[in-house]
Amino acid sequence: QYAWYSVISPEGCAAILWKTGAEAAKAADALKLTANDNLKNEIIDAIIDEPLGGAQRDPVAAADGVEKWVTRSLRELAKKDVDELVKERFARFRKLGKLN
């Protein structure tokens, strides 16, 4: 839920674009690296809610949430034809990085 994904840190991006890390917040916004951004851009499959205070405060509850999501996802994937699943995954990975 609070994780982010990017090929470069906001500070690194700002240093390249504006020659200073002081623009990190502006770079972070431009990078669209939040979980919600990644879900919208179809980089991730889902956002798993973290326990109150974050996963580091209650790793057991956090792991439970991940386990439930993985189990549910595997059940859904098991219903699909393998060839169709491979085609879907190939198409998804081919469009990663393209702007919507």
KAKAVEN-V73880 format. One line per field, one symbol per residue. ss: DSSP state (H for helix, E for strand, - for the rest). phi: phi as a letter, one per 30 degrees, with the letter a starting at -180 (. if undefined). burial: 1 if it has 24 or more other C-alpha atoms within 12 Angstrom, else 0. A space follows every 50 residues. Layout:
BEGIN
ss: ???
phi: ???
burial: ???
END
This chain:
BEGIN
ss: ---E-----HHHHHHHHH--HHHHHHHHHHH--EHHHHHH---------- --------HHHHHHHHHHHHHHHHHHHH---HHHHHHHHHHHHH------
phi: .cdbbadbdedddddddciaddcedddedddhcdeddddddhdcdaccdc dejjdddbddddddddeddddddddddddddeddddddddddddcejddd
burial: 10000000111010000000000000110011101011001110000100 00000000000000000000000000000000000000000000000000
END
